[in-house]
Amino acid sequence: MRAGIIAAACAALSAGAGAPPAGADTGEFVGSATCGACHEREYELWRDTPHARAYATLGDDARRAECRTCHATGDAPLGRAYFPGVGCESCHGAGAAYAPADIMKNVPLARALGLRELGTAEARAAVCDRCHAESKTRIRPFETEEAWERIAH
């Protein structure tokens, strides 16, 4: 029930921003606009990044699932893509369980419910390498820590 409410809120907040149609199955993902309702500064910074525009760069390749898994937010690298662009949940994990404000205020609980810890170089590399591994990215060489400095928030 809670996931359905969050998905509906996400659809309302994201209307016109490339969100799935209202009532669409978004798995456990809520979308970056939902995150931005509380994390306004981070959301505004993200909107001007290549990650936010990643899906738009695909052109005709947007039909290819193997491209969408990294250029959209979802169960990358092998699952469904639910939202266009590399959004908050691409790095921080699907947010349906931890997005409510009362849970986000309790960081250990949020992490237990899926919020990814990105405080170490190893954790960041594990997330980034899903799409930026040498065999997948056109950005070579890809230096995780240099890239992290550009998007840290």
N, C-alpha and C positions, 0 to 999 in steps of 0.2 A: 504494500500500500504506500509506504513512505517513498519508495523508488518511483512509483507512478506519479505521486504529487511533485516530486523533485523534477521529473522529466517534463511534466506539464508546466512547471514554473520556468524551466529552462527554455521550453518552446516559446513561452510568452516573452521572456526577457530577450531572446535571440531573434525574434521575428524580424525578417528582412536581412538577417546577417548570415545567411547561408545555413541556417539551422534546419534540422530535419522537420518534416511536417508535424503538426501537432498530433500527438498520439503515436508517433513512430517509435519503434523499438530502438532505444539508444543504449541498451545493455545497462551497465552500471555507470555510464558516463553522463555528466550533467551539462557539459559545454563551458567554454571559457566565459561567456557572458554571465553565467551563474556565479562563477568564481569572482568575476569583476564587480558583482553587486556589493561585495565586502572589500575586495582587494582592488579598489579603483585605480590607484597609482600604478600597480603592476599590470593591470589590464590595459590601461592607456599606453604604457611603455611597450607592451607586447604587440598591440595593434599596429605599430609602426615597424615591426621586425620582419625579416625574411620568413621566419617561422609562420607568422600569421598569413602570409601570402603564398605559402608553399603549395597549396592545392592549385591555386590559379596558374602556377608555372607549368602545370602538367599538360595543358592543351588537350590534344587527342588522347594522350596517355592516361587521362583521368578515368578512362573506361577499364584500365588494367588494374586488377586488384593488387598486384605486387607493387604498383606505384602508389596507390592510395594508402596502403598500410603505413608508409612513411610520410606521405604528404598530407595526411589527414589524421584526425584524432580518433583513436579506437584501439583495438586489440592488436597493435603492431608487435612483431612484424608479420604475423600469419593470420590475424583475424579480420573482423569487419572494421570498416572505417565509418564513424558515426557523424563527425563534424569536420568541415573543411578546414585545412590549415593544421599546423603543429601547435595545438593549444596547450593550455595549462596541464591538462590531464595526460598529455603525451609524456611529460616528464614526472609529474607529481602523482600519477596513478588515478584510476577511475574514482570519481569523487562522490558518488551517490551515498555511500555509507558515512563519509567523514565531512561532507560539505556543510551540514547544518551548523550554525554559529555556535551553539552550545557545545558541540563536539570539537570544533576547530579551536575553541578556547582551552581545551585539554589536549595538549600536543601528544602526550603518550597514548591517549585514547585514539586520537586521529590517526596516529601512525599504526596502531594496532588494527585499525579499520581500513588501512590501505594507503594512507598518505606516505609517499616515499621519502625517505631520508636521503638528502642530497648533500650532506655536510662533508663528505670525504671525496677525494679525487677518485677513489675506486668506485664509489657509488655513482658518481656522475658519469664515469667512463662506461659503466654497465648500462646505464640508460641511453647515453648518446650513441654508443656503439651498435645498438639495435638498428639504427638507420645510418649511422656515419662510419660503420666499419669499412675498411678499405675496399672490400668486395662489393659494397653497396653504393657508396657515395661518389659523386663526381668532384667533390671538394677534397683535393689531395695536396699535400698531406693534411689530414684532419687532426688538429691538436685540441683535445678536449678541454684542457685547462685554459687555453687562450680563448676558445669559443665561450667557455663558461664566464670569463671575465666580461665579455660583451653582453651577456644576457642575465648576469647575476641580479637577483632582486630579493 
